[in-house]
Amino acid sequence: MDRTTVVTVGLCVILLVVWFVKFGSPAPQKPGPQSPGTEENSTTETPEDTPTAEEAAEHAPEPAPQPDAETAAPDEVPAATVQAPSDSIATDEPSYPLPATARPASGNLRFLSQQDVSMVAVDAAGGGVTRIELAQHLDDQREDPMRLGSFRTPFMRLVSSEDTWTGQANVVDANRHSVAIERLSSSGLVVRERWAVVDESAYRLSHRIEFVNPGNTPRTVKGFAVGAGGILPDNASAGPKMGRVGMMMLGVDVAPAGAEAAVSLKAKKIGKLRPQEASELANSAADWIAIHNKYFIFFLSALDLESGSGMPFAGVSLGMMEPSADEGDESASRLYGLAILPEFVLEPGGSRAFELTGYVGPKEYRRIRLLGKRVDSVLGMDFFFFGRARWMGSLSRLVLRTLLKLHDWGLSYGLAIILITLFVKGIFWPLTHKSTMSMRKMQKIQPLVKEIREKHKAE
């Protein structure tokens, strides 16, 4: 080996040793169902709000009732009044409240199911979605379904920097697929909310919010935001060292309204946001927000039911939540976000409704791309060295789509990869062949060159 090869190999060995000393050996990944575009699960969100056997029997979805000769039993839970959330709505700077600090009362939880794909726990006191179980993905112990979400960073929870909630939330409808509540704000607004699972689209959730002005004077509705969820880095349960590795893939993608490309922010950047940068995010319209780690994603977008078109959020608020011993995730901070609703005026007796679309599940290409334009940017297919290149994203999508199509035709992923590799090699064969032939010609004349050098060595 020449000197260059020896130096290169030596540097690689040194870097490998440094990597193992700094981060330790990686935890083995478990087998499980996956497809290209779906990264295998290695993150364990700490189980929380776990119902006891009695609570599960009381609140878990019942099997579909069998109709008898007389009548069929309705698949609904009678309307009820539930306890209001114990945590108050903060008004400190920044203007949007921090996530909850107390677990929801067990009697407030309602459990929704979705085609055996996931189970969704909703705090019917207005606390939003506190937990999502993914039945087709296992946790790190490979025993229980993967759990995402937290009562401290609830998904699709309506909060306000201007109002507080008065009285108790009234559950007006609840069944295996949806929960609807009504509550009153301190400014006199009636707020109706409905959370539902979307059966025809796995991992999809919807959140309908309606504001009603029952008063005799116009009211300006402002300061409301919706929780975009919170997520831990992958490998968070494997200890601090591996948690730091997972932080590299933890981030937020935000699509500025009207822009061609989404903006990506890593967790380390978010943890060091300056007030001016946070203010710019809070005041910049966004079509959607996605919070994700290497394997899973929380996605949120909105539709204005009045106009029937997509509605940009007024901005987003992001933050990092310190580890909590109460949840058992002491080794990692949780990234969370809020999507800020636009300000508007309600005339006396008027109302306005929004329909929010959510996705909580694996970063699977075929599902992600259906969420909307530019959402597949969260998969990072356009990364090229230390930046992003549109041509790289186009090339990666082409290769991935080809791989998926070959698999649909009955080929195994391994054979599909071999075929794609041979095809790429065939494309570049003219270049490599020309280079090889040129190198062989140089080798043939090498003895003559050496002889000439020896002959004219003195010169």
RODO-2510 file (C-alpha; in nm, 4 decimals, decimal comma):
residues 459
     n   res          X          Y          Z
     1     m     0,0000     0,0000     0,0000
     2     d     0,1168     0,3496    -0,0723
     3     r     0,1447     0,6267     0,1873
     4     t    -0,1939     0,7812     0,1020
     5     t    -0,3759     0,4524     0,1546
     6     v    -0,2026     0,3925     0,4892
     7     v    -0,2910     0,7413     0,6144
     8     t    -0,6550     0,7072     0,5021
     9     v    -0,6982     0,3694     0,6713
    10     g    -0,5345     0,5029     0,9885
    11     l    -0,7697     0,8017     1,0018
    12     c    -1,0717     0,5754     0,9570
    13     v    -0,9590     0,3538     1,2457
    14     i    -0,9044     0,6575     1,4702
    15     l    -1,2485     0,8009     1,3861
    16     l    -1,4111     0,4635     1,4544
    17     v    -1,2460     0,4417     1,7971
    18     v    -1,3516     0,7985     1,8821
    19     w    -1,7104     0,7216     1,7772
    20     f    -1,7371     0,4178     2,0043
    21     v    -1,5768     0,5988     2,2966
    22     k    -1,8134     0,8964     2,2617
    23     f    -2,1413     0,7260     2,1791
    24     g    -2,0967     0,3623     2,2745
    25     s    -2,2103     0,0670     2,0709
    26     p    -2,5530     0,1102     1,9121
    27     a    -2,8462    -0,0729     2,0639
    28     p    -2,9688    -0,3611     1,8497
    29     q    -3,2785    -0,2766     1,6485
    30     k    -3,5768    -0,5044     1,6665
    31     p    -3,7385    -0,6693     1,3682
    32     g    -4,0844    -0,5533     1,2740
    33     p    -4,3114    -0,4681     0,9858
    34     q    -4,1676    -0,2056     0,7576
    35     s    -4,1374    -0,1091     0,3968
    36     p    -3,8986     0,1196     0,2132
    37     g    -3,9800     0,4721     0,3184
    38     t    -4,0759     0,3452     0,6661
    39     e    -3,7880     0,3553     0,9106
    40     e    -3,8018     0,0814     1,1696
    41     n    -3,8994     0,1852     1,5159
    42     s    -3,6304     0,2278     1,7779
    43     t    -3,7792     0,5046     1,9914
    44     t    -3,9748     0,4299     2,3023
    45     e    -4,2071     0,7060     2,4130
    46     t    -4,2653     0,6521     2,7820
    47     p    -4,6039     0,4970     2,8588
    48     e    -4,8254     0,7458     3,0373
    49     d    -5,1892     0,7981     3,1214
    50     t    -5,1966     0,4174     3,1236
    51     p    -5,5424     0,3084     3,2341
    52     t    -5,5912     0,0479     3,5019
    53     a    -5,7874    -0,2636     3,4223
    54     e    -6,1023    -0,1071     3,5649
    55     e    -6,0511     0,2178     3,3704
    56     a    -5,9814     0,0319     3,0496
    57     a    -6,2990    -0,1685     3,0945
    58     e    -6,4928     0,1512     3,1563
    59     h    -6,3526     0,3702     2,8784
    60     a    -6,2099     0,1387     2,6159
    61     p    -6,4130     0,0972     2,2978
    62     e    -6,6699    -0,1786     2,3221
    63     p    -6,7210    -0,4326     2,0476
    64     a    -6,9845    -0,3449     1,7936
    65     p    -7,3305    -0,4224     1,9379
    66     q    -7,5299    -0,7064     1,7811
    67     p    -7,8814    -0,5987     1,6890
    68     d    -8,1666    -0,8144     1,8184
    69     a    -8,5205    -0,8523     1,6928
    70     e    -8,6370    -0,5457     1,8814
    71     t    -8,3675    -0,2828     1,8291
    72     a    -7,9940    -0,2316     1,8014
    73     a    -7,8016    -0,0783     2,0906
    74     p    -7,6482     0,2573     1,9965
    75     d    -7,2692     0,2778     1,9779
    76     e    -7,2472     0,5967     2,1812
    77     v    -7,1632     0,7169     2,5286
    78     p    -7,4276     0,9389     2,6932
    79     a    -7,3446     1,3069     2,7180
    80     a    -7,1532     1,3908     3,0343
    81     t    -6,9791     1,6723     3,2114
    82     v    -6,6107     1,6158     3,2777
    83     q    -6,3628     1,7772     3,5091
    84     a    -6,1831     2,0812     3,3671
    85     p    -5,8074     2,0550     3,3094
    86     s    -5,6152     2,1123     3,6287
    87     d    -5,3421     2,3190     3,4636
    88     s    -5,4157     2,6850     3,4003
    89     i    -5,3544     2,8541     3,0673
    90     a    -5,0382     3,0569     3,1023
    91     t    -4,9973     3,4077     2,9675
    92     d    -4,6230     3,4513     3,0198
    93     e    -4,3873     3,5563     2,7391
    94     p    -4,3703     3,4134     2,4819
    95     s    -4,7428     3,4714     2,4557
    96     y    -4,8404     3,1097     2,3938
    97     p    -4,8707     2,8743     2,6893
    98     l    -4,6344     2,5990     2,7784
    99     p    -4,7678     2,2427     2,7725
   100     a    -4,9594     2,0902     3,0613
   101     t    -4,7862     1,9948     3,3831
   102     a    -5,0467     1,7594     3,5324
   103     r    -5,1881     1,4315     3,4107
   104     p    -5,5517     1,4417     3,2977
   105     a    -5,8040     1,2846     3,5311
   106     s    -5,8590     0,9216     3,4332
   107     g    -6,2343     0,9817     3,4150
   108     n    -6,1784     1,2369     3,1383
   109     l    -6,0002     1,0012     2,8985
   110     r    -6,1825     0,8661     2,5953
   111     f    -6,0248     0,5983     2,3760
   112     l    -6,0734     0,5969     1,9989
   113     s    -5,9782     0,3080     1,7705
   114     q    -5,8824     0,2980     1,4036
   115     q    -5,8902    -0,0242     1,2017
   116     d    -5,6589    -0,2046     1,4435
   117     v    -5,3843     0,0372     1,3408
   118     s    -5,3809     0,2657     1,6407
   119     m    -5,5536     0,3634     1,9605
   120     v    -5,5973     0,7317     2,0453
   121     a    -5,6451     0,8654     2,3996
   122     v    -5,8332     1,1970     2,4097
   123     d    -5,8677     1,4144     2,7195
   124     a    -6,2366     1,5098     2,6951
   125     a    -6,1815     1,8045     2,9288
   126     g    -6,0215     1,9897     2,6400
   127     g    -5,6750     1,8479     2,6870
   128     g    -5,6410     1,7164     2,3317
   129     v    -5,4793     1,3891     2,2256
   130     t    -5,2483     1,2715     2,5019
   131     r    -5,1366     0,9361     2,3613
   132     i    -5,1371     0,7404     2,0357
   133     e    -5,0637     0,3673     2,0235
   134     l    -4,9357     0,2241     1,6968
   135     a    -5,0438    -0,1393     1,6930
   136     q    -4,8213    -0,2318     1,3967
   137     h    -4,5028    -0,1011     1,5591
   138     l    -4,3473    -0,2351     1,8789
   139     d    -4,1541    -0,0523     2,1478
   140     d    -3,7884    -0,1158     2,2259
   141     q    -3,8765    -0,4164     2,4405
   142     r    -4,0708    -0,5660     2,1469
   143     e    -4,3600    -0,6464     2,3773
   144     d    -4,6076    -0,3563     2,3663
   145     p    -4,7365    -0,1281     2,0908
   146     m    -4,5323     0,1823     2,0208
   147     r    -4,6666     0,4835     2,2116
   148     l    -4,6280     0,8421     2,0966
   149     g    -4,7382     1,1642     2,2603
   150     s    -4,7465     1,3002     2,6113
   151     f    -4,9927     1,4717     2,8421
   152     r    -4,7298     1,7458     2,8738
   153     t    -4,7270     1,8127     2,4983
   154     p    -5,0764     1,7105     2,3844
   155     f    -5,1567     1,6941     2,0161
   156     m    -5,4504     1,8989     1,8823
   157     r    -5,5086     2,0771     2,2104
   158     l    -5,6610     2,4266     2,1837
   159     v    -5,4899     2,6834     2,4070
   160     s    -5,5036     3,0602     2,4329
   161     s    -5,2825     3,3450     2,5465
   162     e    -5,5827     3,5792     2,5773
   163     d    -5,8583     3,3702     2,7379
   164     t    -5,9000     3,1137     3,0103
   165     w    -6,1671     2,8464     3,0237
   166     t    -6,4603     2,8947     3,2597
   167     g    -6,6624     2,6166     3,4140
   168     q    -6,6393     2,2625     3,2872
   169     a    -6,6219     2,1132     2,9412
   170     n    -6,9424     1,9376     2,8417
   171     v    -6,9126     1,6159     2,6413
   172     v    -7,1916     1,6319     2,3853
   173     d    -7,1021     1,3147     2,1945
   174     a    -6,8563     1,0270     2,2357
   175     n    -6,8149     0,6937     2,0600
   176     r    -6,5402     0,4645     1,9323
   177     h    -6,4466     0,7029     1,6521
   178     s    -6,4966     1,0566     1,7830
   179     v    -6,5339     1,2818     2,0863
   180     a    -6,7165     1,6176     2,0808
   181     i    -6,7167     1,8767     2,3585
   182     e    -6,8398     2,2308     2,4210
   183     r    -6,6915     2,4875     2,6586
   184     l    -6,6968     2,8580     2,7359
   185     s    -6,4041     3,1022     2,7332
   186     s    -6,3617     3,3917     2,9760
   187     s    -6,4321     3,6380     2,6920
   188     g    -6,7766     3,4864     2,6354
   189     l    -6,6993     3,2744     2,3284
   190     v    -6,8595     2,9332     2,2949
   191     v    -6,6018     2,6863     2,1624
   192     r    -6,7036     2,3510     2,0164
   193     e    -6,4423     2,0865     1,9428
   194     r    -6,4528     1,7428     1,7888
   195     w    -6,1660     1,4933     1,7626
   196     a    -6,2060     1,1950     1,5300
   197     v    -6,0030     0,9196     1,3692
   198     v    -6,0154     0,8905     0,9902
   199     d    -6,0869     0,5264     0,9122
   200     e    -6,0028     0,5355     0,5432
   201     s    -5,6571     0,6823     0,6100
   202     a    -5,4394     0,5072     0,8654
   203     y    -5,2756     0,7265     1,1298
   204     r    -5,4948     1,0245     1,0301
   205     l    -5,6820     1,2377     1,2849
   206     s    -5,9169     1,5329     1,2449
   207     h    -5,9904     1,8164     1,4871
   208     r    -6,2851     2,0451     1,4173
   209     i    -6,2912     2,3757     1,6079
   210     e    -6,5902     2,6106     1,5951
   211     f    -6,6000     2,9540     1,7588
   212     v    -6,9445     3,1023     1,8312
   213     n    -7,0189     3,4585     1,9436
   214     p    -7,3444     3,4475     2,1455
   215     g    -7,3168     3,8144     2,2442
   216     n    -7,4651     4,1310     2,0972
   217     t    -7,1364     4,2940     1,9955
   218     p    -6,8595     4,1897     1,7555
   219     r    -6,5688     4,0043     1,9118
   220     t    -6,2113     3,9770     1,7937
   221     v    -6,0874     3,6195     1,8248
   222     k    -5,7112     3,6084     1,8704
   223     g    -5,4412     3,4415     2,0726
   224     f    -5,5543     3,0829     2,0047
   225     a    -5,3133     2,8065     1,9091
   226     v    -5,3313     2,4296     1,8630
   227     g    -5,0787     2,1793     1,9951
   228     a    -4,8707     2,0256     1,7162
   229     g    -4,7480     1,7463     1,9431
   230     g    -4,4208     1,6614     2,1087
   231     i    -4,1688     1,3872     2,0427
   232     l    -3,8523     1,2390     2,1908
   233     p    -3,5390     1,1570     1,9915
   234     d    -3,5014     0,7964     1,8839
   235     n    -3,2821     0,5850     2,1123
   236     a    -3,3908     0,8039     2,4055
   237     s    -3,4413     0,4941     2,6203
   238     a    -3,0913     0,3622     2,5401
   239     g    -2,9175     0,6152     2,7638
   240     p    -2,7761     0,9687     2,7369
   241     k    -2,5107     0,8849     2,4769
   242     m    -2,7481     0,7267     2,2275
   243     g    -3,0043     0,9958     2,3074
   244     r    -2,7555     1,2556     2,1854
   245     v    -2,7208     1,0618     1,8610
   246     g    -3,0994     1,0629     1,8225
   247     m    -3,1035     1,4405     1,8721
   248     m    -2,9293     1,4764     1,5362
   249     m    -3,2470     1,3549     1,3605
   250     l    -3,4931     1,5395     1,5859
   251     g    -3,6405     1,8470     1,4229
   252     v    -3,9294     2,0499     1,2845
   253     d    -4,0255     2,1218     0,9248
   254     v    -4,2429     2,4263     0,8590
   255     a    -4,3861     2,5171     0,5176
   256     p    -4,3977     2,8976     0,4779
   257     a    -4,7180     3,0018     0,3017
   258     g    -4,6576     3,0314    -0,0713
   259     a    -4,2945     2,9196    -0,0560
   260     e    -4,1552     2,6456    -0,2793
   261     a    -3,9642     2,4614    -0,0079
   262     a    -4,0182     2,3847     0,3587
   263     v    -3,7855     2,5193     0,6282
   264     s    -3,6107     2,2623     0,8467
   265     l    -3,4974     2,3343     1,2011
   266     k    -3,2990     2,0880     1,4095
   267     a    -3,3683     2,0447     1,7799
   268     k    -3,0305     2,1928     1,8776
   269     k    -3,1145     2,5066     1,6800
   270     i    -3,4611     2,5322     1,8377
   271     g    -3,3150     2,5033     2,1863
   272     k    -3,1008     2,8116     2,1152
   273     l    -3,3550     3,0298     1,9335
   274     r    -3,3107     3,3990     2,0009
   275     p    -3,6215     3,6057     2,0874
   276     q    -3,6111     3,7724     1,7483
   277     e    -3,6024     3,4375     1,5669
   278     a    -3,8875     3,3001     1,7792
   279     s    -4,0909     3,6138     1,7040
   280     e    -4,0328     3,5726     1,3298
   281     l    -4,1611     3,2146     1,3442
   282     a    -4,4671     3,3210     1,5452
   283     n    -4,5529     3,5910     1,2901
   284     s    -4,4770     3,4044     0,9647
   285     a    -4,7720     3,2284     0,8007
   286     a    -4,7238     2,8534     0,7558
   287     d    -4,9196     2,5972     0,5532
   288     w    -4,8272     2,3107     0,7841
   289     i    -4,5954     2,2025     1,0634
   290     a    -4,4301     1,8626     1,1144
   291     i    -4,2422     1,7569     1,4278
   292     h    -4,0413     1,4391     1,3837
   293     n    -3,7528     1,2201     1,4882
   294     k    -3,5810     0,9624     1,2696
   295     y    -3,8750     0,7218     1,2595
   296     f    -4,2033     0,8959     1,3484
   297     i    -4,3817     1,2237     1,2807
   298     f    -4,6540     1,4567     1,4123
   299     f    -4,8086     1,6539     1,1238
   300     l    -5,0720     1,9309     1,1372
   301     s    -5,2466     2,1413     0,8695
   302     a    -5,5744     2,3350     0,8617
   303     l    -5,8796     2,3947     0,6422
   304     d    -6,1073     2,6985     0,6685
   305     l    -6,4599     2,5543     0,6469
   306     e    -6,6030     2,8973     0,5642
   307     s    -6,4099     2,9262     0,2384
   308     g    -6,3529     2,5540     0,1860
   309     s    -5,9839     2,6093     0,1122
   310     g    -5,6602     2,5442     0,2935
   311     m    -5,5882     2,7915     0,5709
   312     p    -5,2326     2,8921     0,6634
   313     f    -5,1509     2,9139     1,0306
   314     a    -5,0566     3,2624     1,1495
   315     g    -4,7265     3,1219     1,2744
   316     v    -4,5695     2,8555     1,4918
   317     s    -4,4206     2,8461     1,8398
   318     l    -4,1472     2,5906     1,9142
   319     g    -3,9629     2,4789     2,2242
   320     m    -3,7669     2,2072     2,4006
   321     m    -3,9094     2,0577     2,7195
   322     e    -3,6640     1,9427     2,9825
   323     p    -3,6619     1,5742     3,0827
   324     s    -3,9231     1,4684     3,3371
   325     a    -3,8663     1,2001     3,5983
   326     d    -4,2431     1,1651     3,6178
   327     e    -4,2448     1,0202     3,2665
   328     g    -3,9233     0,8235     3,2996
   329     d    -3,7468     0,9919     3,0045
   330     e    -3,4723     1,1539     3,2133
   331     s    -3,2125     1,1152     2,9411
   332     a    -3,3744     1,3268     2,6677
   333     s    -3,5558     1,6538     2,6112
   334     r    -3,8829     1,6574     2,4216
   335     l    -3,9344     1,8771     2,1154
   336     y    -4,2814     2,0327     2,0927
   337     g    -4,4672     2,2925     1,8889
   338     l    -4,7845     2,5001     1,8626
   339     a    -4,9641     2,6124     1,5454
   340     i    -5,1082     2,9621     1,5885
   341     l    -5,4567     3,0264     1,4486
   342     p    -5,5169     3,3503     1,2551
   343     e    -5,6967     3,6455     1,4122
   344     f    -6,0531     3,7188     1,2937
   345     v    -6,3714     3,9030     1,3953
   346     l    -6,7018     3,7348     1,4814
   347     e    -7,0222     3,9302     1,4350
   348     p    -7,3010     3,8960     1,6944
   349     g    -7,4493     3,5485     1,6667
   350     g    -7,1825     3,4536     1,4112
   351     s    -6,9556     3,1504     1,4019
   352     r    -6,6465     3,0290     1,2240
   353     a    -6,5101     2,6758     1,2022
   354     f    -6,1742     2,5196     1,1171
   355     e    -6,0924     2,1604     1,0303
   356     l    -5,7432     2,0498     1,1298
   357     t    -5,5853     1,7435     0,9707
   358     g    -5,3319     1,5493     1,1727
   359     y    -5,1054     1,2535     1,1104
   360     v    -4,9247     1,0643     1,3848
   361     g    -4,7335     0,7632     1,2656
   362     p    -4,4309     0,6258     1,0805
   363     k    -4,2380     0,8272     0,8223
   364     e    -4,3615     0,6131     0,5362
   365     y    -4,3186     0,7775     0,1960
   366     r    -4,6471     0,6637     0,0434
   367     r    -4,8456     0,7992     0,3383
   368     i    -4,6424     1,1157     0,3910
   369     r    -4,6685     1,2345     0,0303
   370     l    -5,0517     1,2229     0,0509
   371     l    -5,0552     1,4784     0,3321
   372     g    -4,9812     1,7665     0,0991
   373     k    -4,7279     1,9502    -0,1098
   374     r    -4,3674     1,9463     0,0137
   375     v    -4,4483     1,7303     0,3192
   376     d    -4,2132     1,4549     0,2007
   377     s    -3,9279     1,6968     0,2773
   378     v    -3,9366     1,5557     0,6316
   379     l    -3,7802     1,2371     0,4916
   380     g    -3,4638     1,4317     0,4072
   381     m    -3,4303     1,2847     0,0583
   382     d    -3,2871     1,6102    -0,0735
   383     f    -2,9905     1,6214     0,1638
   384     f    -2,6571     1,6405    -0,0172
   385     f    -2,3460     1,6591     0,2012
   386     f    -2,4137     1,9518     0,4383
   387     g    -2,6966     2,1179     0,2477
   388     r    -3,0106     2,0510     0,0479
   389     a    -3,0317     2,0160    -0,3279
   390     r    -3,3564     1,9933    -0,5220
   391     w    -3,2012     1,7679    -0,7852
   392     m    -3,0956     1,5253    -0,5130
   393     g    -3,4528     1,5094    -0,3826
   394     s    -3,5881     1,4404    -0,7324
   395     l    -3,3329     1,1651    -0,7889
   396     s    -3,4033     1,0042    -0,4497
   397     r    -3,7787     1,0059    -0,5111
   398     l    -3,7305     0,8470    -0,8524
   399     v    -3,5197     0,5650    -0,7094
   400     l    -3,7590     0,5082    -0,4173
   401     r    -4,0675     0,5022    -0,6400
   402     t    -3,8953     0,2559    -0,8733
   403     l    -3,8074     0,0341    -0,5780
   404     l    -4,1656     0,0383    -0,4487
   405     k    -4,3075    -0,0307    -0,7947
   406     l    -4,0780    -0,3317    -0,8456
   407     h    -4,1883    -0,4642    -0,5075
   408     d    -4,5532    -0,4187    -0,6073
   409     w    -4,4814    -0,6361    -0,9103
   410     g    -4,3827    -0,9214    -0,6788
   411     l    -4,0069    -0,8784    -0,6477
   412     s    -3,8397    -0,8857    -0,3095
   413     y    -3,6751    -0,5647    -0,1951
   414     g    -3,3339    -0,7304    -0,2182
   415     l    -3,3810    -0,8328    -0,5801
   416     a    -3,5297    -0,4916    -0,6631
   417     i    -3,2191    -0,3208    -0,5218
   418     i    -2,9931    -0,5491    -0,7282
   419     l    -3,1847    -0,4661    -1,0468
   420     i    -3,1700    -0,0922    -0,9793
   421     t    -2,7964    -0,1199    -0,9078
   422     l    -2,7353    -0,3040    -1,2354
   423     f    -2,9412    -0,0438    -1,4223
   424     v    -2,7396     0,2430    -1,2738
   425     k    -2,4152     0,0617    -1,3505
   426     g    -2,5333     0,0190    -1,7089
   427     i    -2,6027     0,3907    -1,7426
   428     f    -2,2535     0,4825    -1,6283
   429     w    -2,0795     0,1952    -1,8144
   430     p    -1,9661     0,4092    -2,1138
   431     l    -1,7875     0,6490    -1,8785
   432     t    -1,6311     0,3796    -1,6638
   433     h    -1,5305     0,1757    -1,9726
   434     k    -1,3584     0,4748    -2,1306
   435     s    -1,1734     0,5456    -1,8069
   436     t    -1,0682     0,1812    -1,7740
   437     m    -0,9363     0,1646    -2,1305
   438     s    -0,7405     0,4864    -2,0804
   439     m    -0,5858     0,3453    -1,7639
   440     r    -0,4828     0,0222    -1,9404
   441     k    -0,3141     0,2182    -2,2197
   442     m    -0,1183     0,4129    -1,9591
   443     q    -0,0093     0,0869    -1,7983
   444     k     0,1208    -0,0440    -2,1337
   445     i     0,3437     0,2562    -2,1939
   446     q     0,4564     0,2758    -1,8302
   447     p     0,7790     0,0701    -1,8968
   448     l     0,8735     0,3070    -2,1811
   449     v     0,8145     0,6097    -1,9601
   450     k     1,0299     0,4550    -1,6890
   451     e     1,3051     0,3790    -1,9373
   452     i     1,3024     0,7386    -2,0677
   453     r     1,3235     0,8713    -1,7122
   454     e     1,6201     0,6504    -1,6337
   455     k     1,7925     0,7494    -1,9586
   456     h     1,7524     1,1196    -1,8892
   457     k     1,7977     1,0985    -1,5167
   458     a     2,1074     1,3117    -1,5196
   459     e     1,9278     1,5880    -1,7042
***
